[in-house]
Amino acid sequence: MAINYKILFEIKLLHQYFLTGQDGITIFEKPDQDARLKYLYEQFILRKEAIDDFVTFSFPEHLKELYEGYNLRLLSTYSGCKVAVRVQKYSLADGSVVYKPLTPLSDDIDIFIAITNKSGGLGRFSSGNLNNSLPAKYLFSNDAELNPKTVPFLTSNVPAHDFMHPYEQGELASFGSSIQEFYSTTSGESWIPVPAKSLANESDRLLVPTKFEYAILSTQNITAANWILKDGNGNTIKTVSISDSQPLRKVSLDFSDKAEQISVQQRVNTPASVYSLEFSGNNGLSKNHKIVFSDTLSNRNNWGVIHIKLNPSEPLFKLIDNNGFIIKRKTPGGDVPHPVFEIGVRSRSAYWRFLNDRDKDLKLLPELEDYLEKDEKTLITKRPRTIARDYFMLSNDANASQKKYFPNPENYMLGMYNGRICFDIRVPESTLFPVV
């Protein structure tokens, strides 16, 4: 029998840092998937650096033998990967040519792909909260029951704005059909529209090990707290209570005694695999976390994990049709391609804070007053800006169409200044940055 492999599906990890043009337009602003894939191909032809230098895509070690038995192969691509399966070819009465996996893919397995950090990983220039209570990894899935999502995105729909939620700088919320980014200013709080249809966000952080540390801000002044782990039906699995004479900071939670019951093995059996962790402190603070347990998949070297269900509830996310054939085929009306799923990741957002390299007092020129504001001896941008490999301009706060070049951060070490997340940029005395 001839060896015949066909692509079952493809993943594209689209990161704003690499996919922002010199005009400031990002790949997320392209109107549809065809346009985004064309943009990505143009970057490949130009041999532009991609996320491939910072992460690898691979089957988890403990599942490789299982996937090999199903004749699955993972192929690395520019900014992503493909999964191929060995197939048999069939010709149908209507002239269509279709393909069926040589070894039937069991409904008892899902396909997991680890996104593993290398060369420092994506965390240092990717958007994400700094004060998360849980050390959760991203879990991107084609299963809409895990988290609501929109084809072709594996990222969860950005949650609606919640007036009670304490947003961090750069955190996303949806306002109707608009995605916006939160930031704080010296005079209050504000939101910036983000031109994108779907992006990785905090609701995608689901994956935790059975033993982890729960972080509590010292400013919350909690000295006693309860954690209640519940299954998808609301049944209590375990309760943990901790108290101390001093405010709690990092509390070790251990659910490993329930590992056989709660851990994902080779399938995310929604909703049975999704648990809730209810937290309550003696200051009245309470939180409810949605989590998925796996000691293997939540490996500390993994930036995230991709979870692909063979037959999810949303038909456009399916990999196998009702007759057992893969989606890719040839028909009299033209070729039907394999599904391409997208994961959009926004760059780190921070204020740019300019400091004189000899600690002198910088002067704010009148022509820069719509870009920067004076803050003691430093100058700081009026709003945060996302970083990008090829885009080096700041927008005029009063007229966004007017842009100007400024020195960019040399590294992405974050600092806090007056409640704002900043990149500090040392500059010499110059006509652009005179001193007082």
Secondary structure as GFF3:
##gff-version 3
##sequence-region A 1 436
A	DSSP	beta_strand	5	15	.	.	.	ID=ss1
A	DSSP	three_ten_helix	27	29	.	.	.	ID=ss2
A	DSSP	alpha_helix	33	45	.	.	.	ID=ss3
A	DSSP	three_ten_helix	51	53	.	.	.	ID=ss4
A	DSSP	beta_strand	55	58	.	.	.	ID=ss5
A	DSSP	three_ten_helix	61	63	.	.	.	ID=ss6
A	DSSP	alpha_helix	64	69	.	.	.	ID=ss7
A	DSSP	beta_strand	72	77	.	.	.	ID=ss8
A	DSSP	beta_strand	80	91	.	.	.	ID=ss9
A	DSSP	beta_strand	97	101	.	.	.	ID=ss10
A	DSSP	beta_strand	111	117	.	.	.	ID=ss11
A	DSSP	three_ten_helix	123	125	.	.	.	ID=ss12
A	DSSP	beta_strand	137	141	.	.	.	ID=ss13
A	DSSP	beta_strand	172	175	.	.	.	ID=ss14
A	DSSP	beta_strand	178	185	.	.	.	ID=ss15
A	DSSP	beta_strand	188	194	.	.	.	ID=ss16
A	DSSP	three_ten_helix	202	204	.	.	.	ID=ss17
A	DSSP	beta_strand	205	208	.	.	.	ID=ss18
A	DSSP	beta_strand	211	215	.	.	.	ID=ss19
A	DSSP	three_ten_helix	218	220	.	.	.	ID=ss20
A	DSSP	beta_strand	224	230	.	.	.	ID=ss21
A	DSSP	beta_strand	236	243	.	.	.	ID=ss22
A	DSSP	beta_strand	250	254	.	.	.	ID=ss23
A	DSSP	three_ten_helix	256	258	.	.	.	ID=ss24
A	DSSP	alpha_helix	259	262	.	.	.	ID=ss25
A	DSSP	beta_strand	275	281	.	.	.	ID=ss26
A	DSSP	beta_strand	286	293	.	.	.	ID=ss27
A	DSSP	beta_strand	302	308	.	.	.	ID=ss28
A	DSSP	three_ten_helix	315	317	.	.	.	ID=ss29
A	DSSP	beta_strand	329	331	.	.	.	ID=ss30
A	DSSP	beta_strand	334	336	.	.	.	ID=ss31
A	DSSP	beta_strand	340	345	.	.	.	ID=ss32
A	DSSP	beta_strand	349	356	.	.	.	ID=ss33
A	DSSP	three_ten_helix	366	368	.	.	.	ID=ss34
A	DSSP	beta_strand	372	375	.	.	.	ID=ss35
A	DSSP	beta_strand	378	381	.	.	.	ID=ss36
A	DSSP	beta_strand	385	386	.	.	.	ID=ss37
A	DSSP	beta_strand	393	395	.	.	.	ID=ss38
A	DSSP	beta_strand	403	405	.	.	.	ID=ss39
A	DSSP	beta_strand	415	417	.	.	.	ID=ss40
A	DSSP	beta_strand	420	427	.	.	.	ID=ss41
###
